Amino acid sequence: MDPGASDTPPNGVENTEAHRGHGSGNNGEGKWAGKAEFRLAMAGMSMGMNAVCHFPYMCFFAGGGAFLILYLIFLCFCGIPMFFLETVIGQYTGEGAVASWRKICPMFQGIGIAVQIMVLYQNLINSVFLAWGLFYLFNAFKNPLPWVSCDNVWNTDNCRNHSILNGDWSFLYNVTPYYDDFESNLTFPETPSDPENEFWNNRVLQRTDTDMGSFGPLGKLRGELVACLLLIWAACYFCTWKGVRWLGKVVYFSVAFPLFLLLLLFFRGVSLPGVWEGIWYFIYPAMNQFEDIIRPSVWFQAVAFVCHTFTMSRGVLTTLGSYNDYKNDCYKDCLALCILSSVVSVFSCFVTFSFLGFYAVDSDKTGHPLYEDDEMMPFTLYLKVISAVPGAQFWAVVFLLMLLFLVFNNLIMSMDSLVTALVDMLPCKLKRMGRREVLVLIMVVVCILLGLQLVTQGGIKLFLTYDYYGLPRDSSMFIIGLEAVVIGWVYGVDRFYDNIEDMIGYQLFPMLKYCWLFVTPFCCFAGVALRDRYVFPTKVSFLVLCMRSLLMLAPMICVPVFILVAFCKDQNNMTTSASDLRQARPHKPRLTLCNCIILRGQTPTPKQPEEENPPTESTSGV
């Protein structure tokens, strides 16, 4: 081993921060208790609602077979490489999303800040979605289910209690892809209407205004939804307040339980009449839409969905990886998790279409077109189908519990990532006994206050605005492409390969190197360039335009701002990594292509005194 890789400085005094940077910790307080905890936590992030509920939707409507082919291609050349990259950065540096990028390349610390802003948006969206789901769960214990009939006080004269399928599949083609045209997806049908949609609009949301061009009065707070929101955040607090040691125990149940429920739904679905019609209707168009493979929008949907499903560009994978021991073989873990997540996604398609097949065969009346948008589909279309199954009350509870746990896993992991980033940024002030519990409480209160506006009668407008403009898929793809560029062309992919070999004990397959250098940046940046251009509506208020612009620009502006900060602070060391990062071969060129040295070896910048942490505490103990 090169002397530069030593854990102990020449003066013989052990550097606790360097030890922390190696991901080993000084007392194990901030580490996973076992590999199973890490794997389950990562599975909870990669096998969420996107993989289980949205994948069948995307696979069917975004090009069928073309989407499946492109999904698998981008999984291999973009998904797996970047899933591993974000994870191994955390394990290598032993830091959260912000501090890890500051150590890797100070110039691009803004990447870490940007992803944490997006995590905050994601937490608001997930918490409100969970509040809706919890409200549905409470109502699912009523007999009959309140969303299956038109005999309730919230139903209108336009409500029609009838089947919509007539034994065919035309209802599916009336589902408009959410991300294709945001504005046109915001008109809700007036006549006739289904009881499921009326329960959603008139009972859950109690919406009073359908004009999305302006926010206008948000209306009253929905007391029942506020109570559900408080319950969700209380559960989130007690799952994350003690850090990774407590979180590691929670995931044993929170991740395994929804997968068990999905298996229950599968066995129920395949036992229903019409199951093969449903599965065949999923497979047949998937095998006969290959001409769509030349459509640029299908390329964008495929690469964006891969990035979105595996929760990349959020910093959560980096945080979860930072709790690993330095010598953990996270490459095999990441590879297995990506494959498993894809298998679960395809498996969920068979579950979904087995129920749809039963619903199509069981129905004998012609109905009107459905309107669904992507976010509300689990509460409308899915529950509509499940409500037709014998024993609907039980299966509705099973489905809603599965949905709640899938999203809740994302929420607690994202909250832990956000808190960890703050602690790693200010370790001297925040990493003390009892400080984490207070910090988590403060963050929960802030999120509750921000989320209250989303559980008003007009809160659905803000929810969709946060989701579409705060978390646009092209912004996520841009961040992912930038991460690959920084590691490949700034930090040096050869140096990164050497660091990984030092951690896992063997050389990686060379394909990853060229994915980070060329393929992944090209896929991400080309996907952004090829996506359908958004046409700004004409009837939108100035306030709405300002809010949308602020939500979109807030994360992205962090990157150039911190580049400027690094330039003003020390332009000679803008790309120099921190001195406490363990370098396996510090004098070797950082990047070599075709026997030509592109980036020479780099001398780490000395660590500044103000960056040092308390000598007796591990910075990763969050």
Beta strands, then each sheet from edge to edge (+ up, - down):
strand 1: 591-593
strand 2: 596-599
sheet 1: 1+ 2-
end
